[in-house]
Amino acid sequence: MLADLVVVRRDESTQIDWEVVATSLPVIPYPQAVCRLVMSNLVDGRVLSGDALVVRSDEQRHVFRGGGELSGLRAEDGLETGQ
């Protein structure tokens, strides 16, 4: 599975917002339920993980909305409040 991860920190919140849009080989669509995502960054080998809700899923495209903390982020990712 290949995916794009979008992470946003808003000044008015201490929580981050994150979403994953993924493409896979043809599979049975995922049910709209909470799941645990574990992702490997191909650039630096870092592992990120967190609980997410399946928002939309068809045979090859899948959208997951982060449901809380995303572990594996670093300060150099630039997500500190006020940046």
The first five atom37 places (N, CA, C, CB, O) and aatype in JSON, in Angstrom:
{
  "aatype": [12, 10, 0, 3, 10, 19, 19, 19, 1, 1, 3, 6, 15, 16, 5, 9, 3, 17, 6, 19, 19, 0, 16, 15, 10, 14, 19, 9, 14, 18, 14, 5, 0, 19, 4, 1, 10, 19, 12, 15, 2, 10, 19, 3, 7, 1, 19, 10, 15, 7, 3, 0, 10, 19, 19, 1, 15, 3, 6, 5, 1, 8, 19, 13, 1, 7, 7, 7, 6, 10, 15, 7, 10, 1, 0, 6, 3, 7, 10, 6, 16, 7, 5],
  "atom_mask": [
    [1, 1, 1, 1, 1],
    [1, 1, 1, 1, 1],
    [1, 1, 1, 1, 1],
    [1, 1, 1, 1, 1],
    [1, 1, 1, 1, 1],
    [1, 1, 1, 1, 1],
    [1, 1, 1, 1, 1],
    [1, 1, 1, 1, 1],
    [1, 1, 1, 1, 1],
    [1, 1, 1, 1, 1],
    [1, 1, 1, 1, 1],
    [1, 1, 1, 1, 1],
    [1, 1, 1, 1, 1],
    [1, 1, 1, 1, 1],
    [1, 1, 1, 1, 1],
    [1, 1, 1, 1, 1],
    [1, 1, 1, 1, 1],
    [1, 1, 1, 1, 1],
    [1, 1, 1, 1, 1],
    [1, 1, 1, 1, 1],
    [1, 1, 1, 1, 1],
    [1, 1, 1, 1, 1],
    [1, 1, 1, 1, 1],
    [1, 1, 1, 1, 1],
    [1, 1, 1, 1, 1],
    [1, 1, 1, 1, 1],
    [1, 1, 1, 1, 1],
    [1, 1, 1, 1, 1],
    [1, 1, 1, 1, 1],
    [1, 1, 1, 1, 1],
    [1, 1, 1, 1, 1],
    [1, 1, 1, 1, 1],
    [1, 1, 1, 1, 1],
    [1, 1, 1, 1, 1],
    [1, 1, 1, 1, 1],
    [1, 1, 1, 1, 1],
    [1, 1, 1, 1, 1],
    [1, 1, 1, 1, 1],
    [1, 1, 1, 1, 1],
    [1, 1, 1, 1, 1],
    [1, 1, 1, 1, 1],
    [1, 1, 1, 1, 1],
    [1, 1, 1, 1, 1],
    [1, 1, 1, 1, 1],
    [1, 1, 1, 0, 1],
    [1, 1, 1, 1, 1],
    [1, 1, 1, 1, 1],
    [1, 1, 1, 1, 1],
    [1, 1, 1, 1, 1],
    [1, 1, 1, 0, 1],
    [1, 1, 1, 1, 1],
    [1, 1, 1, 1, 1],
    [1, 1, 1, 1, 1],
    [1, 1, 1, 1, 1],
    [1, 1, 1, 1, 1],
    [1, 1, 1, 1, 1],
    [1, 1, 1, 1, 1],
    [1, 1, 1, 1, 1],
    [1, 1, 1, 1, 1],
    [1, 1, 1, 1, 1],
    [1, 1, 1, 1, 1],
    [1, 1, 1, 1, 1],
    [1, 1, 1, 1, 1],
    [1, 1, 1, 1, 1],
    [1, 1, 1, 1, 1],
    [1, 1, 1, 0, 1],
    [1, 1, 1, 0, 1],
    [1, 1, 1, 0, 1],
    [1, 1, 1, 1, 1],
    [1, 1, 1, 1, 1],
    [1, 1, 1, 1, 1],
    [1, 1, 1, 0, 1],
    [1, 1, 1, 1, 1],
    [1, 1, 1, 1, 1],
    [1, 1, 1, 1, 1],
    [1, 1, 1, 1, 1],
    [1, 1, 1, 1, 1],
    [1, 1, 1, 0, 1],
    [1, 1, 1, 1, 1],
    [1, 1, 1, 1, 1],
    [1, 1, 1, 1, 1],
    [1, 1, 1, 0, 1],
    [1, 1, 1, 1, 1]
  ],
  "atom_positions": [
    [[0.85, -1.17, 0.0], [0.0, 0.0, 0.0], [0.9, 1.23, 0.0], [-0.97, 0.0, 1.22], [1.89, 1.28, 0.73]],
    [[0.56, 2.2, -0.8], [1.26, 3.47, -0.88], [0.31, 4.53, -0.35], [1.72, 3.8, -2.35], [-0.88, 4.52, -0.68]],
    [[0.81, 5.46, 0.47], [-0.08, 6.43, 1.1], [0.57, 7.79, 1.26], [-0.53, 5.93, 2.46], [1.79, 7.91, 1.33]],
    [[-0.27, 8.82, 1.31], [0.14, 10.18, 1.65], [-0.43, 10.49, 3.02], [-0.35, 11.21, 0.58], [-1.6, 10.22, 3.3]],
    [[0.4, 11.08, 3.86], [0.02, 11.48, 5.21], [0.02, 12.99, 5.28], [0.97, 10.87, 6.28], [1.0, 13.64, 4.92]],
    [[-1.1, 13.57, 5.73], [-1.21, 15.01, 5.92], [-1.4, 15.27, 7.41], [-2.39, 15.62, 5.08], [-2.31, 14.72, 8.03]],
    [[-0.52, 16.11, 7.99], [-0.57, 16.42, 9.42], [-0.64, 17.94, 9.58], [0.67, 15.82, 10.19], [0.14, 18.66, 8.95]],
    [[-1.58, 18.42, 10.43], [-1.75, 19.85, 10.65], [-1.85, 20.11, 12.14], [-3.02, 20.39, 9.91], [-2.55, 19.39, 12.86]],
    [[-1.15, 21.13, 12.61], [-1.32, 21.61, 13.98], [-1.84, 23.04, 13.9], [0.02, 21.53, 14.81], [-1.23, 23.9, 13.26]],
    [[-2.95, 23.27, 14.56], [-3.56, 24.6, 14.56], [-3.18, 25.31, 15.86], [-5.11, 24.51, 14.41], [-3.1, 24.68, 16.92]],
    [[-2.96, 26.63, 15.79], [-2.57, 27.4, 16.97], [-3.61, 27.32, 18.09], [-2.36, 28.85, 16.58], [-3.26, 27.38, 19.27]],
    [[-4.89, 27.18, 17.71], [-5.94, 27.18, 18.73], [-6.14, 25.82, 19.39], [-7.24, 27.62, 18.11], [-7.04, 25.68, 20.23]],
    [[-5.34, 24.83, 19.04], [-5.51, 23.49, 19.6], [-4.17, 22.88, 19.99], [-6.23, 22.59, 18.59], [-3.14, 23.18, 19.38]],
    [[-4.2, 22.04, 21.0], [-2.99, 21.3, 21.39], [-2.9, 19.97, 20.66], [-2.96, 21.08, 22.9], [-1.87, 19.31, 20.7]],
    [[-3.98, 19.58, 20.0], [-4.03, 18.32, 19.26], [-3.63, 18.54, 17.8], [-5.43, 17.69, 19.34], [-3.82, 19.63, 17.26]],
    [[-3.09, 17.52, 17.18], [-2.85, 17.58, 15.74], [-4.03, 16.96, 15.02], [-1.51, 16.86, 15.36], [-4.75, 16.13, 15.58]],
    [[-4.23, 17.37, 13.77], [-5.19, 16.73, 12.87], [-4.36, 15.98, 11.84], [-6.18, 17.79, 12.19], [-3.39, 16.52, 11.31]],
    [[-4.75, 14.75, 11.54], [-4.03, 14.01, 10.51], [-4.96, 13.1, 9.72], [-2.92, 13.2, 11.13], [-5.99, 12.64, 10.21]],
    [[-4.55, 12.87, 8.49], [-5.34, 12.05, 7.58], [-4.39, 11.29, 6.65], [-6.35, 12.93, 6.76], [-3.33, 11.79, 6.29]],
    [[-4.79, 10.1, 6.27], [-4.01, 9.28, 5.34], [-4.9, 8.96, 4.15], [-3.49, 7.97, 6.02], [-6.04, 8.52, 4.31]],
    [[-4.37, 9.17, 2.96], [-5.04, 8.78, 1.72], [-4.15, 7.72, 1.09], [-5.29, 10.01, 0.74], [-3.0, 8.0, 0.74]],
    [[-4.68, 6.51, 0.94], [-3.86, 5.37, 0.52], [-4.41, 4.74, -0.75], [-3.79, 4.32, 1.63], [-5.61, 4.82, -1.05]],
    [[-3.5, 4.12, -1.5], [-3.83, 3.35, -2.69], [-3.25, 1.96, -2.51], [-3.3, 4.03, -3.99], [-2.1, 1.81, -2.09]],
    [[-4.03, 0.94, -2.84], [-3.58, -0.44, -2.67], [-3.86, -1.24, -3.93], [-4.28, -1.09, -1.45], [-4.5, -0.76, -4.86]],
    [[-3.37, -2.45, -3.95], [-3.82, -3.4, -4.95], [-5.3, -3.66, -4.67], [-2.97, -4.74, -4.93], [-5.75, -3.38, -3.56]],
    [[-6.06, -4.18, -5.62], [-7.48, -4.42, -5.35], [-7.7, -5.31, -4.12], [-8.14, -5.07, -6.57], [-7.13, -6.39, -4.01]],
    [[-8.54, -4.83, -3.21], [-8.88, -5.56, -1.98], [-10.37, -5.37, -1.72], [-8.02, -5.05, -0.76], [-11.02, -4.53, -2.34]],
    [[-10.9, -6.15, -0.8], [-12.26, -5.93, -0.33], [-12.25, -4.61, 0.44], [-12.79, -7.14, 0.57], [-11.38, -4.41, 1.28]],
    [[-13.2, -3.7, 0.17], [-13.21, -2.41, 0.89], [-13.21, -2.6, 2.4], [-14.44, -1.58, 0.48], [-13.83, -3.53, 2.93]],
    [[-12.5, -1.71, 3.09], [-12.45, -1.76, 4.55], [-13.76, -1.22, 5.12], [-11.24, -0.94, 5.08], [-14.31, -0.26, 4.58]],
    [[-14.27, -1.8, 6.2], [-15.49, -1.28, 6.81], [-15.21, 0.06, 7.51], [-16.08, -2.3, 7.82], [-14.07, 0.31, 7.91]],
    [[-16.22, 0.89, 7.65], [-16.06, 2.15, 8.37], [-15.98, 1.84, 9.85], [-17.24, 3.14, 8.06], [-16.99, 1.69, 10.54]],
    [[-14.75, 1.73, 10.33], [-14.49, 1.36, 11.72], [-13.13, 1.92, 12.12], [-14.53, -0.19, 11.91], [-12.36, 2.36, 11.27]],
    [[-12.86, 1.89, 13.41], [-11.55, 2.32, 13.91], [-10.53, 1.23, 13.62], [-11.61, 2.63, 15.45], [-10.82, 0.04, 13.75]],
    [[-9.34, 1.64, 13.23], [-8.25, 0.7, 12.98], [-6.95, 1.32, 13.47], [-8.17, 0.33, 11.47], [-6.89, 2.52, 13.76]],
    [[-5.92, 0.52, 13.55], [-4.59, 0.99, 13.95], [-3.74, 1.05, 12.69], [-3.93, 0.05, 15.05], [-3.57, 0.03, 12.01]],
    [[-3.19, 2.23, 12.37], [-2.32, 2.37, 11.21], [-0.87, 2.38, 11.68], [-2.65, 3.66, 10.41], [-0.53, 3.05, 12.65]],
    [[-0.04, 1.64, 10.99], [1.41, 1.63, 11.22], [2.03, 1.9, 9.86], [1.92, 0.26, 11.86], [1.85, 1.12, 8.92]],
    [[2.78, 3.0, 9.76], [3.32, 3.46, 8.48], [4.82, 3.59, 8.55], [2.69, 4.79, 8.08], [5.37, 4.03, 9.56]],
    [[5.49, 3.22, 7.49], [6.94, 3.36, 7.4], [7.26, 4.46, 6.4], [7.61, 2.02, 6.98], [6.78, 4.45, 5.27]],
    [[8.08, 5.42, 6.83], [8.51, 6.51, 5.97], [9.64, 5.99, 5.1], [8.96, 7.76, 6.81], [10.69, 5.6, 5.61]],
    [[9.45, 5.99, 3.79], [10.45, 5.43, 2.88], [11.71, 6.29, 2.78], [9.85, 5.26, 1.52], [12.75, 5.79, 2.36]],
    [[11.63, 7.56, 3.16], [12.8, 8.45, 3.07], [13.8, 8.17, 4.19], [12.36, 9.91, 3.12], [14.99, 8.03, 3.93]],
    [[13.3, 8.09, 5.44], [14.23, 7.94, 6.56], [14.0, 6.67, 7.4], [14.13, 9.14, 7.45], [14.68, 6.48, 8.41]],
    [[13.07, 5.81, 6.99], [12.84, 4.56, 7.7], [12.07, 4.69, 9.0], [0.0, 0.0, 0.0], [11.87, 3.7, 9.7]],
    [[11.64, 5.89, 9.32], [10.91, 6.13, 10.56], [9.53, 5.45, 10.52], [10.75, 7.64, 10.8], [8.92, 5.34, 9.45]],
    [[9.06, 5.0, 11.67], [7.74, 4.38, 11.77], [6.81, 5.33, 12.5], [7.82, 3.0, 12.51], [7.14, 5.84, 13.57]],
    [[5.63, 5.57, 11.92], [4.59, 6.39, 12.53], [3.38, 5.5, 12.74], [4.24, 7.65, 11.65], [3.1, 4.62, 11.93]],
    [[2.65, 5.74, 13.83], [1.46, 4.92, 14.08], [0.43, 5.69, 14.88], [1.85, 3.63, 14.82], [0.75, 6.62, 15.62]],
    [[-0.82, 5.28, 14.72], [-1.91, 5.88, 15.46], [-3.23, 5.25, 15.08], [0.0, 0.0, 0.0], [-3.35, 4.57, 14.06]],
    [[-4.23, 5.49, 15.91], [-5.58, 5.0, 15.64], [-6.28, 5.95, 14.67], [-6.39, 4.86, 16.95], [-6.12, 7.17, 14.76]],
    [[-7.05, 5.37, 13.75], [-7.75, 6.16, 12.75], [-9.09, 5.52, 12.42], [-6.89, 6.32, 11.47], [-9.31, 4.33, 12.66]],
    [[-9.96, 6.33, 11.85], [-11.27, 5.86, 11.41], [-11.24, 5.74, 9.89], [-12.41, 6.83, 11.87], [-10.75, 6.64, 9.2]],
    [[-11.75, 4.64, 9.37], [-11.89, 4.49, 7.92], [-13.06, 5.37, 7.5], [-12.11, 2.98, 7.5], [-14.21, 5.1, 7.85]],
    [[-12.76, 6.42, 6.74], [-13.79, 7.36, 6.29], [-14.42, 6.86, 5.0], [-13.19, 8.76, 6.1], [-15.64, 6.93, 4.82]],
    [[-13.57, 6.37, 4.1], [-14.03, 5.94, 2.78], [-13.08, 4.86, 2.29], [-14.1, 7.14, 1.77], [-11.87, 4.93, 2.52]],
    [[-13.63, 3.85, 1.62], [-12.79, 2.77, 1.09], [-13.5, 2.11, -0.08], [-12.47, 1.73, 2.2], [-14.66, 1.73, 0.01]],
    [[-12.78, 1.98, -1.18], [-13.28, 1.17, -2.28], [-12.22, 0.1, -2.55], [-13.58, 2.04, -3.57], [-11.41, -0.18, -1.67]],
    [[-12.2, -0.48, -3.71], [-11.27, -1.58, -3.95], [-9.8, -1.16, -3.92], [-11.57, -2.2, -5.28], [-8.93, -1.97, -3.61]],
    [[-9.5, 0.11, -4.23], [-8.1, 0.53, -4.3], [-7.78, 1.84, -3.6], [-7.7, 0.64, -5.7], [-6.6, 2.13, -3.4]],
    [[-8.76, 2.65, -3.23], [-8.51, 3.93, -2.59], [-9.15, 3.94, -1.21], [-9.04, 5.11, -3.45], [-10.29, 3.51, -1.03]],
    [[-8.38, 4.44, -0.23], [-8.83, 4.37, 1.15], [-8.46, 5.68, 1.86], [-8.2, 3.14, 1.87], [-7.34, 6.17, 1.7]],
    [[-9.39, 6.24, 2.63], [-9.16, 7.47, 3.38], [-9.36, 7.16, 4.86], [-10.11, 8.63, 2.9], [-10.39, 6.62, 5.27]],
    [[-8.34, 7.53, 5.66], [-8.37, 7.31, 7.1], [-8.22, 8.65, 7.79], [-7.24, 6.33, 7.55], [-7.36, 9.45, 7.41]],
    [[-9.05, 8.92, 8.8], [-8.97, 10.16, 9.59], [-8.38, 9.83, 10.94], [-10.37, 10.85, 9.74], [-8.91, 8.99, 11.67]],
    [[-7.27, 10.49, 11.29], [-6.63, 10.25, 12.57], [-7.57, 10.5, 13.72], [0.0, 0.0, 0.0], [-8.35, 11.45, 13.71]],
    [[-7.49, 9.62, 14.72], [-8.39, 9.72, 15.86], [-7.68, 10.05, 17.15], [0.0, 0.0, 0.0], [-8.16, 9.7, 18.22]],
    [[-6.55, 10.72, 17.06], [-5.8, 11.05, 18.26], [-4.33, 11.21, 17.94], [0.0, 0.0, 0.0], [-3.96, 11.66, 16.86]],
    [[-3.51, 10.83, 18.88], [-2.06, 11.0, 18.76], [-1.48, 10.19, 17.6], [-1.38, 10.6, 20.07], [-1.96, 9.1, 17.28]],
    [[-0.46, 10.74, 16.98], [0.3, 10.06, 15.94], [1.73, 9.94, 16.42], [0.21, 10.84, 14.56], [2.46, 10.94, 16.46]],
    [[2.14, 8.74, 16.8], [3.5, 8.58, 17.32], [4.5, 8.52, 16.18], [3.6, 7.3, 18.19], [4.18, 8.09, 15.07]],
    [[5.71, 8.96, 16.46], [6.78, 8.95, 15.48], [7.1, 10.3, 14.9], [0.0, 0.0, 0.0], [8.07, 10.44, 14.15]],
    [[6.31, 11.33, 15.23], [6.62, 12.68, 14.76], [7.82, 13.22, 15.53], [5.39, 13.62, 14.93], [8.07, 12.83, 16.67]],
    [[8.56, 14.11, 14.89], [9.75, 14.73, 15.5], [9.62, 16.25, 15.46], [11.05, 14.27, 14.77], [8.85, 16.8, 14.67]],
    [[10.38, 16.91, 16.31], [10.36, 18.38, 16.34], [10.7, 18.97, 14.97], [11.35, 18.91, 17.4], [10.12, 19.99, 14.58]],
    [[11.61, 18.36, 14.25], [12.01, 18.91, 12.94], [10.92, 18.77, 11.88], [13.26, 18.22, 12.46], [11.08, 19.27, 10.77]],
    [[9.83, 18.1, 12.2], [8.7, 18.04, 11.27], [7.97, 19.38, 11.2], [7.72, 16.93, 11.7], [7.14, 19.58, 10.31]],
    [[8.27, 20.31, 12.13], [7.72, 21.67, 12.07], [6.28, 21.78, 12.51], [0.0, 0.0, 0.0], [5.54, 22.61, 11.99]],
    [[5.86, 20.96, 13.46], [4.47, 20.98, 13.9], [4.28, 21.65, 15.25], [3.94, 19.6, 13.95], [3.22, 21.49, 15.85]],
    [[5.27, 22.37, 15.74], [5.11, 23.06, 17.0], [4.1, 24.18, 16.86], [6.46, 23.61, 17.49], [3.99, 24.79, 15.8]],
    [[3.34, 24.46, 17.91], [2.35, 25.53, 17.89], [3.04, 26.86, 17.63], [1.55, 25.58, 19.21], [4.1, 27.14, 18.19]],
    [[2.43, 27.69, 16.76], [2.96, 29.02, 16.47], [3.88, 29.07, 15.28], [0.0, 0.0, 0.0], [4.39, 30.13, 14.96]],
    [[4.1, 27.95, 14.61], [4.96, 27.98, 13.41], [4.14, 28.18, 12.17], [5.77, 26.7, 13.3], [4.7, 28.23, 11.07]]
  ]
}
